[in-house]
Amino acid sequence: MLNFTWGIIMNIIGAVGAMVVMALGAKPQKHAGNFMFKIGHNWGGVSLGIFSFVCHEAEQHTFDHEFGHSIQNALYGPAFPFVVAIPSAARYWEFTIKEKKGIKIEEDYDDAWFEGQATEWGTENAKDW
């Protein structure tokens, strides 16, 4: 319920994104408490409230991780974009750029508190749905 009150900002953005990808032919799938859309290839995923967008190659770990971000959105509400979403996007691009340049990445993606928390919360709570 918090995603529709405290976390409404990201849900509105996610709903607009969902309408766009559905207009382009994507079909929603249900994963835990999220509506998930598979679009594109080889890019990972993003959560906008209860709407998750993942690449076609995404696996269970990614589904659960993005669900964890939706839990964070419900709890952090209007602060979510600043304490989780923007830092998460920056981390994704940092890792992607390093990978493309052949720079060895010494840390695990989940070492950042917001990524580890999303994986932990998503994995733990997805099985309760």
DAUR-V131104 format. One record per residue. RES is the residue in one letter. PHI is phi in degrees with one decimal (999 if undefined). Layout:
# DAUR-V131104
res = <RES | RES>
phi = <PHI | PHI>
This chain:
# DAUR-V131104
res = <M | L | N | F | T | W | G | I | I | M | N | I | I | G | A | V | G | A | M | V | V | M | A | L | G | A | K | P | Q | K | H | A | G | N | F | M | F | K | I | G | H | N | W | G | G | V | S | L | G | I | F | S | F | V | C | H | E | A | E | Q | H | T | F | D | H | E | F | G | H | S | I | Q | N | A | L | Y | G | P | A | F | P | F | V | V | A | I | P | S | A | A | R | Y | W | E | F | T | I | K | E | K | K | G | I | K | I | E | E | D | Y | D | D | A | W | F | E | G | Q | A | T | E | W | G | T | E | N | A | K | D | W>
phi = <999 | -63.0 | -65.7 | -99.9 | -125.9 | -58.6 | -103.6 | -64.1 | -57.2 | -68.5 | -67.6 | -64.9 | -61.2 | -63.4 | -64.8 | -63.4 | -59.5 | -63.3 | -63.3 | -64.0 | -69.0 | -68.2 | -63.2 | -88.9 | 107.7 | -71.4 | -107.7 | -73.3 | -120.6 | -94.9 | -136.5 | 50.5 | -94.0 | -112.5 | -98.4 | -114.7 | -121.7 | -97.0 | -141.3 | 67.4 | -136.2 | 56.0 | -133.3 | 100.3 | -165.4 | -149.2 | -114.7 | -125.0 | 69.2 | -89.4 | -108.1 | -112.6 | -123.2 | -132.0 | -74.2 | -62.0 | -86.3 | -57.8 | -115.9 | -51.2 | -56.4 | -67.1 | -57.8 | -65.9 | -60.1 | -66.9 | -62.3 | -60.3 | -64.9 | -69.1 | -66.1 | -59.4 | -59.1 | -62.6 | -84.1 | -92.2 | 51.9 | -63.4 | -81.7 | -51.5 | -57.4 | -87.5 | -97.0 | -128.3 | -61.4 | -66.8 | -60.2 | -66.8 | -63.0 | -62.2 | -66.0 | -57.7 | -67.9 | -59.2 | -64.4 | -63.0 | -65.1 | -60.5 | -60.5 | -66.2 | -86.7 | 77.3 | -82.0 | -68.3 | -94.7 | -85.3 | -114.1 | -82.6 | -54.5 | -79.8 | -66.1 | -71.6 | -54.3 | -71.1 | -79.0 | -61.1 | -64.0 | -62.0 | -63.7 | -62.4 | -65.2 | -66.0 | -64.8 | -66.8 | -90.4 | -62.7 | -73.2 | -85.2 | -91.4>
